[in-house]
């Protein structure tokens, strides 16, 4: 049992190492569209072949690539992180115990709405920005629980400018949490301040009606 647990832990570490490296390459790219194509290819590779993939075995056998929409530059922004009312929530996981989040700001998306910016207050810290849009839960739409835009503790980080107080949000890189593919995973999902009334037709979609 101990060897099995150790091997699983090493596999997860390798997954995260590869995700960190992928997003580092994305940030260095001069072309967001080229970076998005690299992200799509590498995400497909991880999901299909990596031992820590959340894809179930029966889904891997018929896997032909994640349903990721074509890149649309209109959904890329660099936005200031604005003040927000204090707030927080606790998320209970099966492996890491209760993970606390606190609201540290918000971003205003032009012509679309507002998203809360969260910080993990446990060891390691990190920013977290999920989003649930008007396509959530619809057939051929987006995952019903919402997608992730930023999760820096897991490597999903498109860039920020500390001096200017801005952060890059590119909805083309919105991706589904692991629980969208394997219910054994426990994933923090979009809070009320991260629900948008508009459809966001870019990023990783979801091919079935989701809850």
C-alpha positions, -999 to +999 in steps of 0.1 A: +000+000+000+028+024+009+045+019-024+013+024-042+007+057-024+042+068-031+039+060-067+007+079-070+022+109-053+052+109-077+028+107-106+009+137-094+041+156-089+052+149-124+018+160-138+022+193-120+058+197-131+047+193-167+018+217-162+041+244-147+065+239-177+036+242-202+023+275-187+058+289-186+061+282-223+027+298-229+038+330-211+070+332-231+052+329-265+049+360-286+017+347-301-012+339-278-028+318-306+004+297-311+006+293-273-030+281-272-023+255-298+007+243-278-015+242-247-042+222-266-017+196-278+001+192-245-032+190-226-044+162-249-011+144-244-013+146-206-050+136-205-045+106-228-011+092-217-001+105-183-006+081-154-022+108-133-048+116-159-084+121-145-097+104-177-113+071-168-099+040-186-131+036-206-130+072-218-093+070-228-100+041-252-122+064-274-103+096-267-097+118-298-089+151-281-105+175-257-133+196-271-114+229-272-128+258-292-107+277-317-088+307-304-106+340-303-085+370-293-115+390-282-116+368-250-080+377-239-076+405-213-051+421-190-071+436-162-065+454-129-074+435-097-099+457-080-109+459-043-137+436-032-156+430+000-140+405+024-152+370+021-142+334+021-152+298+018-139+265+030-137+235+007-135+200+021-113+175+001-108+138+005-070+141+006-060+176+017-086+182+044-104+215+045-089+241+021-097+277+030-101+304+004-104+342+009-116+368-015-087+393-023-102+412-052-123+411-083-118+417-120-143+434-143-145+417-177-155+442-204-191+437-216-193+404-197-194+408-159-172+405-128-152+376-113-140+373-078-103+366-072-095+341-045-064+333-025-057+299-009-048+307+027-033+273+034+003+263+029+016+274-005-009+301-011-019+308-047-045+327-067-077+309-079-102+322-104-129+299-116-158+308-139-192+294-146-209+309-177-243+308-194-234+276-214-228+256-182-247+224-180-260+226-216-254+198-241-223+207-260-217+237-237-194+240-207-190+220-176-219+226-152-197+232-122-176+258-140-141+259-154-108+272-141-090+303-156-063+307-130-050+282-104-015+293-097-007+266-071-013+240-098+007+260-124-023+275-144-009+310-145-010+331-177+009+360-161+005+391-140+022+425-134+028+432-097+037+468-102+006+476-123-016+453-102-029+435-133-035+399-142-039+382-176-072+364-181-076+345-214-108+326-215-094+306-244-074+287-218-104+280-195-102+243-186-123+217-169-114+206-133-105+170-129-139+162-113-155+168-147-139+136-159-136+115-127-161+119-099-135+105-075-119+140-076-131+167-053-128+202-069-136+237-056-162+251-081-174+285-090-188+306-062-217+330-068-192+358-075-177+337-103-209+331-122-213+351-154-246+356-172-231+356-207-220+326-228-183+321-231-179+300-262-141+295-260-118+273-240-124+237-231-160+227-236-179+197-223-196+172-246-224+161-223-251+176-202-234+182-168-247+188-133 
